[in-house]
C-alpha cells in the first residue's frame, strides 16, 4: 500500500512514527567539539632531551566550517624554548581539502612575533596527509611551511608513518637565528600501535637539519646544525 502513496506523504508518516529519527535527519551536520594532538613525544639524543608537542588542537564546528585553537612547541631543561599559538578558521573546499586562515603568534623565543597565516590541509595524491601554509609577519617577513606524512598499514593495528617538514623564509632574521631560503627540514619515521582507533602510542626516530644562513647563525651561537633523536609518544583525539 505504501508504494501507492505519494513519497512526501510517506515521509510525513515515517516522521510521525519516529520523531527521534526525524531530529537526526534534520541535524545531519551537527556542531562537534574535538580535541586532537598529532604528536606529544619525548625526544632523546646526544644533546638536551625534550618534550615536544605538535598540532595540539581544540576544534569546534561542523564538517563544513570549523574554528581551531592550535599550538606546537618544545620544552627542555625546565623551560619552554619554542612555542606558538594559532587561531584558525577552516572551511572544507572539497572532499579531501580544507582552506585555513587566521592568526599565529610565536610565543617563544621572545620577543613575540605575529603572523597572518593561510593554507591548505588535507589528503594529497598517494594518500599523503599534507599541509602547506604561507605566513606574513612584520616588515614583510614571510614563511612557507610544508608538511607531508603517509600512514602505511603493516597490520590492522601497526602503522608505519614516514613524515617530512620544511621551513622557508624570504628574509634574514638574526634576532631569531633565521636565515633566508630553506631554513630547516625535518624527517621522521614513527611506528604506531593502535590500542584504540583514537589512541596510537609510538616509537620512532627524527632527524633535523638546518641550511644556509640559518645553519651559519647556529654555528656562531654555538648550537648544532643537525640533530638525530629517538622519539617516544602518542597521537590521539577525543
C-alpha positions, 0 to 999 in steps of 0.5 A: 500500500505504501508504494501507492502513496505519494513519497512526501506523504510517506515521509510525513508518516515515517516522521510521525512514527519516529520523531527521534529519527526525524531530529537526526535527519534534520541535524545531519551536520551537527556542531562537534567539539574535538580535541586532537594532538598529532604528536606529544613525544619525548625526544632523546639524543646526544644533546638536551632531551625534550618534550615536544608537542605538535598540532595540539588542537581544540576544534569546534564546528561542523564538517563544513566550517570549523574554528581551531585553537592550535599550538606546537612547541618544545620544552627542555631543561625546565623551560619552554624554548619554542612555542606558538599559538594559532587561531584558525578558521577552516572551511572544507573546499572539497572532499579531501581539502580544507582552506585555513586562515587566521592568526599565529603568534610565536610565543617563544623565543621572545620577543613575540612575533605575529603572523597572518597565516593561510593554507591548505590541509588535507589528503594529497595524491598517494594518500599523503596527509599534507599541509602547506601554509604561507605566513606574513609577519612584520616588515614583510617577513614571510614563511612557507611551511610544508608538511607531508606524512603517509600512514602505511598499514603493516597490520590492522593495528601497526602503522608505519608513518614516514613524515617530512617538514620544511621551513622557508623564509624570504628574509634574514632574521638574526634576532631569531637565528633565521636565515633566508631560503630553506631554513630547516627540514625535518624527517621522521619515521614513527611506528604506531600501535593502535590500542584504540582507533583514537589512541596510537602510542609510538616509537620512532626516530627524527632527524633535523637539519638546518641550511644556509644562513640559518645553519651559519647563525647556529654555528656562531651561537654555538648550537648544532646544525643537525640533530638525530633523536629517538622519539617516544609518544602518542597521537590521539583525539577525543 
